[in-house]
């Protein structure tokens, strides 16, 4: 079934004044995708309405309809999905991914390039903290990403992607850990942990870990931050890390954490 028409930023549906503005923008050189992004609708809507007005469409200025990046899963996309589950959100018609690791953002940018509009990495300074944000302006991509539960203030409601085949579990969890996980030492022992505000997501991660290394960690609730932590220590953390990074590549992992894991397994120094 066709979805209900979406209201524009003005709160109204497409009227004659808006159509006139679209026509003027198109005749002045904007393409349908640029007009659609500004209006908050799909580019196909703009093209269809302009054709009804009798506007002669220039095929060289028509943008492709961007596909759902996660419809056909790959290890790279599963890793990206894990990043978006932790540090991603939708802001208006923009898909955003925040991190203080620029190398990771650049890798995500490459993976997303075929599925959205123009992307850029921008600096972000909020309440004394500093990070960078990969931002992709695309109505269509934002609509696709929302289907997977990725939106503003999702931290309490995110849940395990049941559609994800087992072969992609390690890649997805590697993205989750690269986004909000911790690799370091606790009491002189290797620790790999992840904290989330969603008890459902934490329980699912613990269950998956139990299936892949035959040990299910218990959840620990951090009352001050109202979050749930899943953690593995020592030999179990090492076993989990080996599974997590197996078959990974430079293009689908945060090398800072990967290198720290290798270092800790050998020297037990530092954290990430």
Number of C-alpha atoms within 10 A of each C-alpha: 3 4 5 6 10 13 13 14 12 9 8 10 12 18 8 9 9 14 15 13 12 23 20 12 15 21 13 9 10 16 22 26 25 20 20 21 18 16 20 19 22 19 24 16 14 22 21 13 15 19 12 9 11 8 14 10 16 9 8 7 13 16 15 12 14 16 14 16 21 16 9 9 14 14 19 21 22 27 30 31 26 24 26 25 27 23 20 25 24 22 13 15 19 22 26 23 24 24 20 15 16 16 15 24 23 15 17 23 20 11 17 18 13 11 19 23 20 10 18 13 17 11 11 13 9 7 5 5 8 11 14 17 21 22 23 24 21 28 24 24 23 23 18 19 20 14 10 17 18 24 22 13 10 18 20 14 14 21 19 16 16 8 7 13 10 12 11 17 22 26 28 26 24 28 29 23 24 28 26 17 21 17 24 20 18 12 7 11 17 23 23 25 16 21 24 23 19 18 21 16 20 24 20 15 22 20 16 20 22 14 11 16 13 12 15 18 19 14 17 13 16 13 8 6 10 13 19 21 21 21 21 24 20 15 13 18 21 19 14 21 21 14 18 21 17 11 11 17 12 10 17 23 23 21 16 14 19 20 12 19 27 14 14 21 17 9 10 16 15 13 18 16
